[in-house]
Amino acid sequence: MSTVARVPFVVATSDEYAVSPGAAHASRWRKAYSRGVSQPQPSEPRHHRVLIVGAGFSGIAMAARLREAGIDDLVILEKADDVGGTWRDNRYPGCACDVPSRLYSLSFAQKPNWSRDFASAPEIWGYLRECVTRFGLTDDIVTGADVVSAQWRGDRWRVKVRDGRTWTAGALVLGVGGLHVPVWPSIPGLREYQGRLLHTADWPADAHLTGKRVGVIGTGASAVQLVPAIAGEVSELTVFQRTASWIVPRHDQPWSPARQGLFARWPITQRLARWHTYLRLEVRVLGFGRLERLRPYIERQALARLARDVPDPVVRAKLTPDYALGCKRVLLSDDYWPTFTRPNVTLETDPIARVDATGITTVAGTKHDLDALVLATGFDPGGSFDRMSVTGVTGHTLGTEWVAAGRPTHLGITVPGFPELYLLLGPNTALGHSSVVLQIESAIRYAVQAILRADKDGPAMVRPRAQRRFASWVRRRTRRTVWASGCRSWYLDEQGRNVTIWPASTARYRWATRRVKPSDFEPVRLSEANPQTS
């Protein structure tokens, strides 16, 4: 049995990754993931014990843990030409993690030489590449394999990618993440715009904004990083805001060589520092729930800081949120609010009426001529799962009906009617207070247990009663949190249901997923499975 050992994690420095995806080192990595890419399709689909979709944090960690459990017959299908997921795709200026690096990393693959407290996107991308090498997963990854459908047939999943290649597997793991499908706003005339149209989720290497008049639509997690990063190079910057965001200090500091050396030589010191960070973030969830009296104190601190950063009372009023802290995602930044004191930066809060060939006109009739327009409008958190056709034993899919029903799952991992299907970072597992990597690892532990159980007892699927019990708990728990306080948030669907956030602590999720309960599952009978037809 192979093991995932806690050995020193030696990686290249962050500077080696601070280059564009088209550089030579990226080409070297892409060539490594060649298994199945250029090979002819065999007459029969290739079969594996486990098939994983996605080579980001979830997929890489799942494969490593499967190896540790003795399951080596696995394959990872990745639609892009490299690993990394959201940290490969998001390359906009200023892109970085808003969770401390020591916690936004795998517990069993700690990196002692992060460059700073909050790692940049290129550095996290490099870390994930090194994880692939460390755990010997290079030959298990097939790039350029965009999964379009998966169907349960008989006793296995049949998976098809866009170019027609097919695989079969006893278990299917969707590690496609929640920050994957960009949201393109429905604004009249957007297609008519003749300037440079950009989205933060798909930032091209040739996007040069120096000296240009730039508009940014959105004031969420991407914008709070992008806006300060480009304000000094553009001639004019107009930020179009629908809703003000709560922002708390980031306090980002570089890691000194002494700290990096200490963590490398004595890993226990890094584990202790990680625990300190974990506890500091974990306590935040109390302010979102039972101890809501903590929120006004944090809000007063944030507003006092806003008053110091933005002296202009008119601009400050526009930047002041009108909802409870935590109802929407709380953002971290030390330089976003001060950006609006620059003479070349304008905050526009009048709603957008339309876009034309040269810029944006607001409802009040103000015209903003723009050379480039940036959409910092985020992601569809559920689009990652329902963008492909996944069909269970009854013919139902993870599509329109599933979405309309509120994306029902058990623990955000298993779905009734879908045998041996495991979602990582699925519905109701995202967080508003800590690192989602903790959630991913808890779900992986649960999924590996279930897969090992299926090896012994045969394929199974979660019982509807277990799913209903979980859904009822989520509803009850959400009602007692700030996420149900009435603001418009991507945490909720169109019916106002919480389909995104885990409404408790990460410790509670780890406890809930500590073991698979046999009573929550039922065996799959061949008579109720989809017929094995081509």
CORBELMO-V416974 format. One record per backbone hydrogen bond with DSSP energy under -0.5 kcal/mol. CO is the residue of the C=O (numbers start at 1). NH is the residue of the N-H. E is the energy in kcal/mol with one decimal. If there is no record, write none. Layout:
BEGIN
co->CO nh->NH e->E
co->CO nh->NH e->E
END
This chain:
BEGIN
co->3 nh->5 e->-0.8
co->5 nh->7 e->-1.5
co->8 nh->10 e->-0.9
co->9 nh->11 e->-0.6
co->9 nh->112 e->-0.7
co->13 nh->16 e->-1.3
co->14 nh->17 e->-1.7
co->14 nh->18 e->-0.7
co->15 nh->18 e->-0.7
co->17 nh->19 e->-2.1
co->20 nh->23 e->-2.0
co->23 nh->27 e->-1.6
co->24 nh->28 e->-2.0
co->25 nh->29 e->-1.7
co->26 nh->30 e->-2.5
co->27 nh->31 e->-2.3
co->28 nh->32 e->-1.1
co->29 nh->33 e->-1.1
co->30 nh->33 e->-0.5
co->32 nh->34 e->-1.7
co->33 nh->143 e->-0.8
co->34 nh->37 e->-1.7
co->34 nh->38 e->-0.8
co->46 nh->168 e->-2.6
co->48 nh->170 e->-1.3
co->49 nh->171 e->-1.3
co->50 nh->75 e->-1.6
co->51 nh->173 e->-2.9
co->52 nh->54 e->-0.6
co->52 nh->77 e->-3.0
co->53 nh->175 e->-2.2
co->55 nh->84 e->-2.7
co->56 nh->60 e->-2.4
co->57 nh->61 e->-2.3
co->58 nh->62 e->-2.5
co->59 nh->63 e->-2.2
co->60 nh->64 e->-2.1
co->61 nh->65 e->-2.3
co->62 nh->66 e->-2.3
co->63 nh->67 e->-2.3
co->64 nh->68 e->-1.9
co->65 nh->69 e->-1.7
co->66 nh->71 e->-2.8
co->67 nh->2 e->-0.6
co->67 nh->70 e->-1.6
co->70 nh->72 e->-0.9
co->72 nh->74 e->-1.8
co->73 nh->49 e->-0.8
co->73 nh->50 e->-1.6
co->75 nh->52 e->-3.0
co->76 nh->78 e->-0.6
co->76 nh->142 e->-3.1
co->77 nh->54 e->-2.8
co->78 nh->145 e->-2.6
co->80 nh->144 e->-2.6
co->84 nh->87 e->-1.8
co->85 nh->88 e->-1.6
co->85 nh->89 e->-1.9
co->86 nh->90 e->-2.3
co->89 nh->91 e->-0.9
co->89 nh->203 e->-0.6
co->92 nh->95 e->-2.0
co->95 nh->121 e->-2.1
co->100 nh->103 e->-1.8
co->100 nh->104 e->-2.2
co->103 nh->105 e->-1.4
co->106 nh->109 e->-1.7
co->110 nh->112 e->-0.6
co->111 nh->114 e->-0.7
co->115 nh->255 e->-2.5
co->117 nh->101 e->-4.0
co->117 nh->119 e->-0.6
co->119 nh->97 e->-2.6
co->120 nh->124 e->-2.1
co->121 nh->125 e->-2.6
co->122 nh->126 e->-2.3
co->123 nh->127 e->-2.1
co->124 nh->128 e->-2.2
co->125 nh->129 e->-1.9
co->126 nh->130 e->-2.2
co->127 nh->131 e->-1.9
co->128 nh->132 e->-1.8
co->129 nh->133 e->-1.8
co->130 nh->134 e->-2.9
co->131 nh->135 e->-2.3
co->132 nh->137 e->-2.6
co->132 nh->138 e->-0.5
co->133 nh->136 e->-1.3
co->137 nh->140 e->-1.8
co->138 nh->141 e->-1.2
co->140 nh->76 e->-3.1
co->141 nh->143 e->-0.6
co->142 nh->78 e->-2.9
co->144 nh->146 e->-0.6
co->145 nh->147 e->-0.9
co->146 nh->162 e->-2.4
co->148 nh->389 e->-2.5
co->149 nh->160 e->-2.7
co->150 nh->391 e->-3.1
co->151 nh->153 e->-0.6
co->151 nh->158 e->-2.7
co->152 nh->530 e->-0.5
co->153 nh->155 e->-1.2
co->153 nh->156 e->-1.2
co->156 nh->153 e->-3.2
co->157 nh->159 e->-0.6
co->157 nh->169 e->-2.0
co->158 nh->151 e->-2.2
co->159 nh->167 e->-2.5
co->160 nh->148 e->-2.5
co->160 nh->149 e->-1.7
co->161 nh->164 e->-2.2
co->165 nh->161 e->-2.5
co->166 nh->46 e->-1.1
co->167 nh->159 e->-3.3
co->168 nh->48 e->-2.0
co->169 nh->157 e->-3.7
co->171 nh->51 e->-2.5
co->172 nh->174 e->-0.5
co->172 nh->422 e->-2.5
co->173 nh->53 e->-3.0
co->173 nh->175 e->-0.9
co->174 nh->424 e->-2.3
co->175 nh->59 e->-0.6
co->178 nh->180 e->-0.8
co->180 nh->182 e->-0.7
co->181 nh->380 e->-2.9
co->182 nh->184 e->-0.6
co->183 nh->185 e->-0.6
co->185 nh->187 e->-1.4
co->187 nh->190 e->-2.0
co->188 nh->355 e->-3.0
co->189 nh->192 e->-1.6
co->189 nh->193 e->-0.6
co->190 nh->193 e->-1.1
co->195 nh->197 e->-0.6
co->196 nh->198 e->-0.6
co->196 nh->373 e->-3.1
co->198 nh->375 e->-3.0
co->199 nh->202 e->-1.9
co->200 nh->92 e->-0.5
co->200 nh->203 e->-0.6
co->202 nh->204 e->-0.6
co->204 nh->207 e->-1.3
co->206 nh->208 e->-1.3
co->207 nh->209 e->-0.6
co->209 nh->212 e->-2.1
co->212 nh->214 e->-0.7
co->212 nh->235 e->-1.5
co->212 nh->236 e->-1.4
co->213 nh->371 e->-2.5
co->213 nh->372 e->-1.9
co->214 nh->238 e->-2.6
co->215 nh->374 e->-3.4
co->216 nh->218 e->-0.6
co->216 nh->240 e->-3.1
co->217 nh->376 e->-2.6
co->220 nh->224 e->-2.4
co->222 nh->225 e->-1.1
co->222 nh->226 e->-2.6
co->223 nh->227 e->-2.6
co->225 nh->229 e->-1.1
co->226 nh->230 e->-1.7
co->227 nh->231 e->-1.5
co->230 nh->233 e->-1.6
co->230 nh->234 e->-1.7
co->233 nh->211 e->-2.8
co->236 nh->214 e->-3.0
co->237 nh->239 e->-0.5
co->237 nh->346 e->-2.9
co->238 nh->216 e->-2.7
co->238 nh->240 e->-0.6
co->239 nh->241 e->-0.7
co->239 nh->348 e->-3.0
co->240 nh->218 e->-2.1
co->246 nh->331 e->-2.6
co->248 nh->333 e->-2.0
co->253 nh->117 e->-2.4
co->254 nh->256 e->-0.5
co->256 nh->260 e->-2.4
co->257 nh->261 e->-2.6
co->258 nh->262 e->-2.2
co->259 nh->263 e->-2.6
co->260 nh->264 e->-2.1
co->261 nh->265 e->-2.4
co->262 nh->266 e->-2.8
co->266 nh->269 e->-2.1
co->266 nh->270 e->-0.7
co->267 nh->271 e->-2.1
co->268 nh->272 e->-2.1
co->269 nh->273 e->-2.0
co->270 nh->274 e->-2.5
co->271 nh->275 e->-2.2
co->272 nh->276 e->-2.1
co->273 nh->277 e->-2.2
co->274 nh->278 e->-2.8
co->275 nh->279 e->-2.6
co->276 nh->280 e->-2.1
co->277 nh->281 e->-2.1
co->278 nh->282 e->-2.8
co->279 nh->283 e->-1.7
co->281 nh->284 e->-1.4
co->282 nh->285 e->-1.3
co->283 nh->286 e->-1.4
co->283 nh->287 e->-0.5
co->284 nh->287 e->-1.2
co->284 nh->288 e->-0.7
co->285 nh->288 e->-0.7
co->285 nh->289 e->-0.6
co->286 nh->289 e->-0.9
co->286 nh->291 e->-1.8
co->288 nh->482 e->-2.6
co->289 nh->292 e->-0.7
co->290 nh->292 e->-0.8
co->291 nh->294 e->-2.1
co->292 nh->295 e->-1.3
co->292 nh->296 e->-0.6
co->293 nh->297 e->-0.5
co->294 nh->298 e->-1.6
co->295 nh->299 e->-3.0
co->296 nh->300 e->-2.4
co->297 nh->301 e->-1.7
co->298 nh->302 e->-2.4
co->299 nh->303 e->-2.7
co->300 nh->304 e->-2.1
co->301 nh->305 e->-1.9
co->302 nh->306 e->-2.2
co->303 nh->307 e->-2.1
co->304 nh->308 e->-1.5
co->305 nh->309 e->-2.4
co->306 nh->310 e->-2.6
co->312 nh->316 e->-2.6
co->313 nh->317 e->-2.0
co->314 nh->318 e->-1.5
co->315 nh->319 e->-1.6
co->317 nh->320 e->-0.9
co->319 nh->321 e->-0.6
co->324 nh->327 e->-2.0
co->331 nh->248 e->-2.8
co->335 nh->339 e->-0.8
co->336 nh->339 e->-1.0
co->336 nh->340 e->-0.5
co->337 nh->340 e->-1.6
co->338 nh->341 e->-1.9
co->339 nh->342 e->-1.6
co->342 nh->345 e->-1.4
co->344 nh->237 e->-2.9
co->346 nh->239 e->-2.9
co->346 nh->348 e->-0.6
co->347 nh->349 e->-0.6
co->348 nh->241 e->-2.7
co->351 nh->363 e->-2.7
co->354 nh->361 e->-2.5
co->357 nh->194 e->-2.2
co->358 nh->370 e->-2.8
co->359 nh->356 e->-2.6
co->360 nh->368 e->-3.3
co->361 nh->353 e->-2.4
co->361 nh->354 e->-1.8
co->362 nh->365 e->-1.6
co->366 nh->362 e->-2.4
co->367 nh->369 e->-0.6
co->368 nh->360 e->-2.1
co->371 nh->196 e->-2.2
co->372 nh->215 e->-2.3
co->373 nh->198 e->-2.9
co->373 nh->375 e->-0.5
co->374 nh->217 e->-2.8
co->374 nh->376 e->-0.8
co->375 nh->200 e->-2.0
co->376 nh->220 e->-0.6
co->378 nh->183 e->-2.6
co->379 nh->381 e->-0.8
co->380 nh->383 e->-0.9
co->380 nh->384 e->-0.5
co->382 nh->385 e->-1.0
co->382 nh->386 e->-1.5
co->383 nh->387 e->-0.9
co->385 nh->388 e->-0.6
co->388 nh->390 e->-0.9
co->389 nh->150 e->-2.9
co->389 nh->391 e->-0.6
co->390 nh->398 e->-1.6
co->391 nh->152 e->-2.0
co->392 nh->395 e->-1.0
co->396 nh->392 e->-2.6
co->397 nh->399 e->-1.8
co->399 nh->403 e->-2.7
co->400 nh->404 e->-2.7
co->401 nh->405 e->-1.7
co->402 nh->407 e->-2.6
co->403 nh->406 e->-1.8
co->409 nh->411 e->-0.6
co->410 nh->413 e->-1.8
co->410 nh->414 e->-1.7
co->412 nh->426 e->-0.6
co->413 nh->423 e->-2.8
co->414 nh->410 e->-2.8
co->415 nh->418 e->-1.8
co->417 nh->393 e->-2.4
co->418 nh->421 e->-1.1
co->420 nh->172 e->-2.9
co->422 nh->174 e->-2.8
co->424 nh->177 e->-0.5
co->426 nh->429 e->-1.1
co->430 nh->502 e->-3.0
co->435 nh->438 e->-1.1
co->435 nh->439 e->-0.7
co->436 nh->440 e->-2.6
co->437 nh->441 e->-2.3
co->438 nh->442 e->-1.8
co->439 nh->443 e->-2.5
co->440 nh->444 e->-2.4
co->441 nh->445 e->-2.1
co->442 nh->446 e->-1.8
co->443 nh->447 e->-2.7
co->444 nh->448 e->-2.8
co->445 nh->449 e->-1.8
co->446 nh->450 e->-2.2
co->447 nh->451 e->-2.4
co->448 nh->452 e->-2.4
co->449 nh->453 e->-2.1
co->450 nh->454 e->-2.1
co->451 nh->455 e->-1.7
co->452 nh->456 e->-1.0
co->453 nh->456 e->-0.5
co->453 nh->457 e->-3.0
co->454 nh->458 e->-2.4
co->459 nh->524 e->-1.9
co->460 nh->420 e->-1.9
co->461 nh->522 e->-2.6
co->463 nh->466 e->-0.8
co->463 nh->467 e->-1.6
co->464 nh->468 e->-2.8
co->465 nh->469 e->-2.1
co->466 nh->470 e->-2.0
co->467 nh->471 e->-2.7
co->468 nh->472 e->-2.4
co->469 nh->473 e->-1.9
co->470 nh->474 e->-2.4
co->471 nh->475 e->-2.3
co->472 nh->476 e->-2.4
co->473 nh->477 e->-2.8
co->474 nh->478 e->-2.7
co->475 nh->479 e->-1.8
co->476 nh->480 e->-0.6
co->477 nh->480 e->-1.1
co->478 nh->481 e->-2.1
co->481 nh->484 e->-1.3
co->482 nh->485 e->-1.9
co->487 nh->489 e->-0.6
co->489 nh->492 e->-1.4
co->491 nh->499 e->-1.5
co->491 nh->500 e->-0.9
co->493 nh->496 e->-2.1
co->497 nh->493 e->-2.3
co->497 nh->499 e->-0.9
co->499 nh->428 e->-0.7
co->500 nh->429 e->-0.8
co->500 nh->430 e->-2.2
co->501 nh->503 e->-0.7
co->502 nh->504 e->-1.2
co->505 nh->509 e->-1.4
co->506 nh->510 e->-2.5
co->507 nh->511 e->-2.1
co->508 nh->512 e->-2.3
co->509 nh->513 e->-1.9
co->511 nh->514 e->-1.3
co->516 nh->518 e->-0.7
co->517 nh->520 e->-2.1
co->518 nh->521 e->-1.8
co->520 nh->463 e->-3.4
co->522 nh->461 e->-2.4
co->523 nh->525 e->-0.6
co->525 nh->528 e->-1.8
co->526 nh->529 e->-1.2
co->530 nh->154 e->-1.6
co->531 nh->533 e->-1.7
END
